[in-house]
Each structure stands twice: as C-alpha cells, then as structure tokens.
Amino acid sequence: MEAAKPWYLSRTIWASIIVVASAGAGILGFPLDDAETASLTDAVLQSVTAIAGVVAIAGRVAARNLIR
C-alpha cells in the first residue's frame, strides 16, 4: 500500500462516518436499515468524489505554472 490518497476519498472512512451517523439517528428515534445505510454511503461517496473533481479542475485552471 504505497499509493496515498486524501482521507476524504476513502470509502472506508465515509462508510464509518455513515455508520456512526446511522447509529446516532437510531438513538434519536430515526432508525435506518442496512440498505438505507449502504445507499447513503454510496451517495455521500459519489458527492465527495464529484466535489473533489471540481476542486481539482478549478485548481488547475487557477494554477500559474504549466504542467510538464
């Protein structure tokens, strides 16, 4: 495992955050089943990936140096 990636692109991190949020929602009276938790994890991961792509494009457009 030599390739590094930002934490926000990690499926494991997002799945863990969603599981914790689902447990908290259950405690507050909003139970989520496993299918809803899995769907929520996929939706969040897709959103984060899309946002990261937009930020990367914006960063490249705003860059002052050429890519070689």
C-alpha positions in Angstrom: 0.0 0.0 0.0 2.3 2.7 -1.2 -0.2 4.9 -3.1 -1.6 7.6 -0.9 -4.9 9.3 -1.3 -6.7 12.0 0.7 -8.8 10.8 3.6 -12.0 12.2 2.0 -11.6 9.8 -0.9 -11.5 6.8 1.3 -14.7 4.6 1.1 -13.8 3.1 4.5 -13.8 6.5 6.2 -17.1 7.5 4.7 -18.7 4.2 5.4 -17.6 4.5 9.0 -18.9 8.1 9.3 -22.3 7.0 7.9 -22.4 4.0 10.3 -21.8 6.3 13.3 -24.4 8.8 12.0 -26.9 6.0 11.4 -26.4 4.8 15.0 -26.8 8.3 16.3 -30.0 8.7 14.2 -31.3 5.4 15.7 -30.7 6.7 19.2 -32.6 9.9 18.3 -35.6 7.9 17.0 -34.8 7.8 13.3 -33.9 4.1 12.6 -32.2 3.3 9.3 -31.9 -0.2 8.0 -28.8 -1.7 6.4 -30.0 -1.0 2.8 -30.6 2.7 3.6 -27.2 3.0 5.3 -25.5 1.4 2.2 -27.4 3.7 -0.2 -26.5 6.8 1.9 -22.8 5.7 1.9 -22.8 5.4 -1.9 -24.5 8.8 -2.3 -22.1 10.6 0.0 -19.0 8.9 -1.6 -20.3 9.9 -5.1 -20.9 13.5 -3.9 -17.4 13.8 -2.3 -15.8 12.4 -5.5 -17.7 14.9 -7.7 -16.7 17.8 -5.4 -13.1 16.7 -5.4 -13.1 16.6 -9.2 -14.5 20.1 -9.4 -11.9 21.4 -6.9 -9.1 19.7 -8.9 -10.3 21.3 -12.2 -10.6 24.7 -10.5 -7.2 24.4 -9.0 -5.7 23.5 -12.4 -7.4 26.4 -14.1 -6.2 28.8 -11.4 -2.6 27.5 -11.4 0.1 29.8 -12.6 2.6 27.1 -13.8 2.4 24.8 -16.8 2.1 21.1 -16.5 5.1 19.3 -18.0 
